[in-house]
């Protein structure tokens, strides 16, 4: 849950008082998917940049 706070997706208060554990875990999963997609796109761009040389 620290990652949600660090990414400013939720505050500690929100995690304790608003979100259920299931909702917080879904939010974390969406955040991780977004980061994984960004990493894959960066890797793909780096590959394309290496091919042009």
Gaussian input, Z-matrix of N, CA and C with variables (Angstrom, degrees):
# hf/3-21g

backbone

0 1
 N
 C     1     B1
 C     2     B2     1     A1
 N     3     B3     2     A2     1     D1
 C     4     B4     3     A3     2     D2
 C     5     B5     4     A4     3     D3
 N     6     B6     5     A5     4     D4
 C     7     B7     6     A6     5     D5
 C     8     B8     7     A7     6     D6
 N     9     B9     8     A8     7     D7
 C    10    B10     9     A9     8     D8
 C    11    B11    10    A10     9     D9
 N    12    B12    11    A11    10    D10
 C    13    B13    12    A12    11    D11
 C    14    B14    13    A13    12    D12
 N    15    B15    14    A14    13    D13
 C    16    B16    15    A15    14    D14
 C    17    B17    16    A16    15    D15
 N    18    B18    17    A17    16    D16
 C    19    B19    18    A18    17    D17
 C    20    B20    19    A19    18    D18
 N    21    B21    20    A20    19    D19
 C    22    B22    21    A21    20    D20
 C    23    B23    22    A22    21    D21
 N    24    B24    23    A23    22    D22
 C    25    B25    24    A24    23    D23
 C    26    B26    25    A25    24    D24
 N    27    B27    26    A26    25    D25
 C    28    B28    27    A27    26    D26
 C    29    B29    28    A28    27    D27
 N    30    B30    29    A29    28    D28
 C    31    B31    30    A30    29    D29
 C    32    B32    31    A31    30    D30
 N    33    B33    32    A32    31    D31
 C    34    B34    33    A33    32    D32
 C    35    B35    34    A34    33    D33
 N    36    B36    35    A35    34    D34
 C    37    B37    36    A36    35    D35
 C    38    B38    37    A37    36    D36
 N    39    B39    38    A38    37    D37
 C    40    B40    39    A39    38    D38
 C    41    B41    40    A40    39    D39
 N    42    B42    41    A41    40    D40
 C    43    B43    42    A42    41    D41
 C    44    B44    43    A43    42    D42
 N    45    B45    44    A44    43    D43
 C    46    B46    45    A45    44    D44
 C    47    B47    46    A46    45    D45
 N    48    B48    47    A47    46    D46
 C    49    B49    48    A48    47    D47
 C    50    B50    49    A49    48    D48
 N    51    B51    50    A50    49    D49
 C    52    B52    51    A51    50    D50
 C    53    B53    52    A52    51    D51
 N    54    B54    53    A53    52    D52
 C    55    B55    54    A54    53    D53
 C    56    B56    55    A55    54    D54
 N    57    B57    56    A56    55    D55
 C    58    B58    57    A57    56    D56
 C    59    B59    58    A58    57    D57
 N    60    B60    59    A59    58    D58
 C    61    B61    60    A60    59    D59
 C    62    B62    61    A61    60    D60
 N    63    B63    62    A62    61    D61
 C    64    B64    63    A63    62    D62
 C    65    B65    64    A64    63    D63
 N    66    B66    65    A65    64    D64
 C    67    B67    66    A66    65    D65
 C    68    B68    67    A67    66    D66
 N    69    B69    68    A68    67    D67
 C    70    B70    69    A69    68    D68
 C    71    B71    70    A70    69    D69
 N    72    B72    71    A71    70    D70
 C    73    B73    72    A72    71    D71
 C    74    B74    73    A73    72    D72
 N    75    B75    74    A74    73    D73
 C    76    B76    75    A75    74    D74
 C    77    B77    76    A76    75    D75
 N    78    B78    77    A77    76    D76
 C    79    B79    78    A78    77    D77
 C    80    B80    79    A79    78    D78
 N    81    B81    80    A80    79    D79
 C    82    B82    81    A81    80    D80
 C    83    B83    82    A82    81    D81
 N    84    B84    83    A83    82    D82
 C    85    B85    84    A84    83    D83
 C    86    B86    85    A85    84    D84
 N    87    B87    86    A86    85    D85
 C    88    B88    87    A87    86    D86
 C    89    B89    88    A88    87    D87
 N    90    B90    89    A89    88    D88
 C    91    B91    90    A90    89    D89
 C    92    B92    91    A91    90    D90
 N    93    B93    92    A92    91    D91
 C    94    B94    93    A93    92    D92
 C    95    B95    94    A94    93    D93
 N    96    B96    95    A95    94    D94
 C    97    B97    96    A96    95    D95
 C    98    B98    97    A97    96    D96
 N    99    B99    98    A98    97    D97
 C   100   B100    99    A99    98    D98
 C   101   B101   100   A100    99    D99
 N   102   B102   101   A101   100   D100
 C   103   B103   102   A102   101   D101
 C   104   B104   103   A103   102   D102
 N   105   B105   104   A104   103   D103
 C   106   B106   105   A105   104   D104
 C   107   B107   106   A106   105   D105
 N   108   B108   107   A107   106   D106
 C   109   B109   108   A108   107   D107
 C   110   B110   109   A109   108   D108
 N   111   B111   110   A110   109   D109
 C   112   B112   111   A111   110   D110
 C   113   B113   112   A112   111   D111
 N   114   B114   113   A113   112   D112
 C   115   B115   114   A114   113   D113
 C   116   B116   115   A115   114   D114
 N   117   B117   116   A116   115   D115
 C   118   B118   117   A117   116   D116
 C   119   B119   118   A118   117   D117
 N   120   B120   119   A119   118   D118
 C   121   B121   120   A120   119   D119
 C   122   B122   121   A121   120   D120
 N   123   B123   122   A122   121   D121
 C   124   B124   123   A123   122   D122
 C   125   B125   124   A124   123   D123
 N   126   B126   125   A125   124   D124
 C   127   B127   126   A126   125   D125
 C   128   B128   127   A127   126   D126
 N   129   B129   128   A128   127   D127
 C   130   B130   129   A129   128   D128
 C   131   B131   130   A130   129   D129
 N   132   B132   131   A131   130   D130
 C   133   B133   132   A132   131   D131
 C   134   B134   133   A133   132   D132
 N   135   B135   134   A134   133   D133
 C   136   B136   135   A135   134   D134
 C   137   B137   136   A136   135   D135
 N   138   B138   137   A137   136   D136
 C   139   B139   138   A138   137   D137
 C   140   B140   139   A139   138   D138
 N   141   B141   140   A140   139   D139
 C   142   B142   141   A141   140   D140
 C   143   B143   142   A142   141   D141
 N   144   B144   143   A143   142   D142
 C   145   B145   144   A144   143   D143
 C   146   B146   145   A145   144   D144
 N   147   B147   146   A146   145   D145
 C   148   B148   147   A147   146   D146
 C   149   B149   148   A148   147   D147
 N   150   B150   149   A149   148   D148
 C   151   B151   150   A150   149   D149
 C   152   B152   151   A151   150   D150
 N   153   B153   152   A152   151   D151
 C   154   B154   153   A153   152   D152
 C   155   B155   154   A154   153   D153
 N   156   B156   155   A155   154   D154
 C   157   B157   156   A156   155   D155
 C   158   B158   157   A157   156   D156

   B1=1.4307
   B2=1.5254
   B3=1.3169
   B4=1.4632
   B5=1.5235
   B6=1.3241
   B7=1.4654
   B8=1.5328
   B9=1.3176
   B10=1.4641
   B11=1.5204
   B12=1.3235
   B13=1.4617
   B14=1.5213
   B15=1.3258
   B16=1.4584
   B17=1.5320
   B18=1.3179
   B19=1.4633
   B20=1.5354
   B21=1.3140
   B22=1.4618
   B23=1.5259
   B24=1.3196
   B25=1.4552
   B26=1.5272
   B27=1.3215
   B28=1.4623
   B29=1.5216
   B30=1.3122
   B31=1.4680
   B32=1.5250
   B33=1.3180
   B34=1.4638
   B35=1.5258
   B36=1.3277
   B37=1.4614
   B38=1.5326
   B39=1.3412
   B40=1.4636
   B41=1.5264
   B42=1.3228
   B43=1.4636
   B44=1.5284
   B45=1.3206
   B46=1.4625
   B47=1.5275
   B48=1.3343
   B49=1.4591
   B50=1.5239
   B51=1.3002
   B52=1.4660
   B53=1.5234
   B54=1.3293
   B55=1.4602
   B56=1.5162
   B57=1.3245
   B58=1.4580
   B59=1.5306
   B60=1.2985
   B61=1.4561
   B62=1.5226
   B63=1.3169
   B64=1.4646
   B65=1.5309
   B66=1.3294
   B67=1.4613
   B68=1.5301
   B69=1.3203
   B70=1.4662
   B71=1.5275
   B72=1.3193
   B73=1.4646
   B74=1.5279
   B75=1.3181
   B76=1.4681
   B77=1.5225
   B78=1.3168
   B79=1.4598
   B80=1.5222
   B81=1.3180
   B82=1.4694
   B83=1.5284
   B84=1.3271
   B85=1.4692
   B86=1.5265
   B87=1.3178
   B88=1.4643
   B89=1.5242
   B90=1.3061
   B91=1.4671
   B92=1.5256
   B93=1.3328
   B94=1.4709
   B95=1.5192
   B96=1.3296
   B97=1.4646
   B98=1.5229
   B99=1.3192
   B100=1.4523
   B101=1.5255
   B102=1.3233
   B103=1.4683
   B104=1.5319
   B105=1.3290
   B106=1.4665
   B107=1.5283
   B108=1.3278
   B109=1.4651
   B110=1.5234
   B111=1.3301
   B112=1.4701
   B113=1.5263
   B114=1.3236
   B115=1.4603
   B116=1.5273
   B117=1.3262
   B118=1.4640
   B119=1.5312
   B120=1.3256
   B121=1.4615
   B122=1.5252
   B123=1.3185
   B124=1.4646
   B125=1.5226
   B126=1.3232
   B127=1.4557
   B128=1.5259
   B129=1.3275
   B130=1.4634
   B131=1.5276
   B132=1.3208
   B133=1.4657
   B134=1.5253
   B135=1.3160
   B136=1.4628
   B137=1.5285
   B138=1.3286
   B139=1.4606
   B140=1.5230
   B141=1.3314
   B142=1.4557
   B143=1.5289
   B144=1.3192
   B145=1.4573
   B146=1.5109
   B147=1.3291
   B148=1.4696
   B149=1.5178
   B150=1.3172
   B151=1.4713
   B152=1.5304
   B153=1.2969
   B154=1.4654
   B155=1.5141
   B156=1.2864
   B157=1.4590
   B158=1.4933
   A1=111.97
   A2=115.92
   A3=120.22
   A4=110.65
   A5=117.16
   A6=120.92
   A7=111.19
   A8=118.24
   A9=120.64
   A10=110.66
   A11=116.00
   A12=120.33
   A13=109.55
   A14=116.79
   A15=121.21
   A16=111.30
   A17=116.99
   A18=121.81
   A19=111.55
   A20=116.61
   A21=124.24
   A22=112.09
   A23=115.41
   A24=120.57
   A25=111.22
   A26=115.99
   A27=121.58
   A28=108.45
   A29=115.19
   A30=119.76
   A31=108.71
   A32=115.81
   A33=120.09
   A34=109.40
   A35=115.76
   A36=120.32
   A37=110.60
   A38=116.68
   A39=120.28
   A40=111.13
   A41=116.78
   A42=119.73
   A43=111.57
   A44=116.32
   A45=119.77
   A46=113.13
   A47=116.99
   A48=119.45
   A49=116.11
   A50=118.40
   A51=119.91
   A52=111.87
   A53=116.49
   A54=120.93
   A55=111.69
   A56=115.06
   A57=119.15
   A58=106.81
   A59=117.36
   A60=120.85
   A61=110.04
   A62=117.26
   A63=121.68
   A64=111.02
   A65=116.96
   A66=120.83
   A67=111.55
   A68=115.83
   A69=120.03
   A70=110.43
   A71=117.42
   A72=120.68
   A73=111.20
   A74=117.44
   A75=120.60
   A76=110.83
   A77=116.68
   A78=120.96
   A79=110.41
   A80=116.85
   A81=120.94
   A82=110.42
   A83=117.20
   A84=120.85
   A85=110.85
   A86=117.34
   A87=121.01
   A88=110.83
   A89=116.11
   A90=120.86
   A91=110.66
   A92=117.65
   A93=121.82
   A94=110.72
   A95=117.37
   A96=120.25
   A97=110.62
   A98=116.67
   A99=121.05
   A100=110.72
   A101=117.16
   A102=121.26
   A103=110.91
   A104=117.03
   A105=120.60
   A106=111.04
   A107=116.99
   A108=121.03
   A109=110.15
   A110=116.98
   A111=120.50
   A112=111.02
   A113=117.13
   A114=121.09
   A115=110.83
   A116=117.21
   A117=121.01
   A118=110.74
   A119=116.58
   A120=119.95
   A121=110.94
   A122=116.88
   A123=120.56
   A124=110.94
   A125=115.55
   A126=120.81
   A127=110.39
   A128=116.39
   A129=121.25
   A130=110.97
   A131=116.82
   A132=120.35
   A133=110.82
   A134=117.15
   A135=120.48
   A136=110.34
   A137=117.35
   A138=121.21
   A139=110.80
   A140=116.05
   A141=120.29
   A142=110.56
   A143=116.85
   A144=120.94
   A145=112.26
   A146=117.71
   A147=122.21
   A148=111.66
   A149=118.24
   A150=121.66
   A151=111.60
   A152=117.49
   A153=121.41
   A154=112.06
   A155=118.42
   A156=121.33
   A157=112.00
   D1=-22.69
   D2=177.04
   D3=-57.00
   D4=-36.78
   D5=-178.87
   D6=-63.09
   D7=-34.50
   D8=177.93
   D9=-66.52
   D10=-38.90
   D11=178.34
   D12=-69.62
   D13=-45.49
   D14=-178.86
   D15=-61.73
   D16=-39.48
   D17=179.47
   D18=-78.74
   D19=0.09
   D20=-179.49
   D21=58.74
   D22=35.34
   D23=175.44
   D24=-89.32
   D25=-24.09
   D26=178.43
   D27=-158.34
   D28=152.49
   D29=176.03
   D30=-93.53
   D31=166.57
   D32=177.67
   D33=-60.78
   D34=-41.16
   D35=179.42
   D36=-60.92
   D37=-44.52
   D38=179.25
   D39=-62.22
   D40=-41.60
   D41=-179.76
   D42=-65.44
   D43=-33.96
   D44=-179.42
   D45=-81.44
   D46=-31.05
   D47=-169.66
   D48=-115.55
   D49=-21.77
   D50=-174.53
   D51=-110.10
   D52=-53.20
   D53=-175.58
   D54=-81.05
   D55=141.51
   D56=168.48
   D57=-79.85
   D58=165.89
   D59=178.30
   D60=-59.52
   D61=-41.29
   D62=179.87
   D63=-61.50
   D64=-43.32
   D65=178.95
   D66=-65.63
   D67=-41.50
   D68=179.63
   D69=-64.78
   D70=-39.89
   D71=178.65
   D72=-66.62
   D73=-37.46
   D74=176.16
   D75=-65.40
   D76=-41.70
   D77=177.46
   D78=-61.84
   D79=-42.15
   D80=177.52
   D81=-63.56
   D82=-42.97
   D83=179.91
   D84=-61.92
   D85=-41.10
   D86=177.70
   D87=-64.64
   D88=-40.61
   D89=177.75
   D90=-62.13
   D91=-45.13
   D92=179.41
   D93=-64.16
   D94=-41.35
   D95=178.21
   D96=-60.75
   D97=-42.77
   D98=178.96
   D99=-61.31
   D100=-43.60
   D101=179.24
   D102=-66.26
   D103=-38.98
   D104=178.29
   D105=-64.84
   D106=-40.46
   D107=178.14
   D108=-64.22
   D109=-43.69
   D110=177.81
   D111=-59.80
   D112=-42.92
   D113=-179.91
   D114=-64.68
   D115=-41.86
   D116=179.51
   D117=-65.36
   D118=-39.77
   D119=178.58
   D120=-66.07
   D121=-40.04
   D122=177.90
   D123=-63.31
   D124=-41.92
   D125=179.27
   D126=-63.43
   D127=-41.90
   D128=179.56
   D129=-64.70
   D130=-41.56
   D131=177.74
   D132=-64.53
   D133=-38.19
   D134=178.40
   D135=-65.20
   D136=-39.82
   D137=177.40
   D138=-62.23
   D139=-44.75
   D140=-179.64
   D141=-63.94
   D142=-37.35
   D143=178.06
   D144=-65.71
   D145=-36.18
   D146=178.44
   D147=-71.86
   D148=-31.39
   D149=-179.20
   D150=-69.36
   D151=-31.41
   D152=-175.88
   D153=-72.53
   D154=-17.60
   D155=-176.39
   D156=-81.29

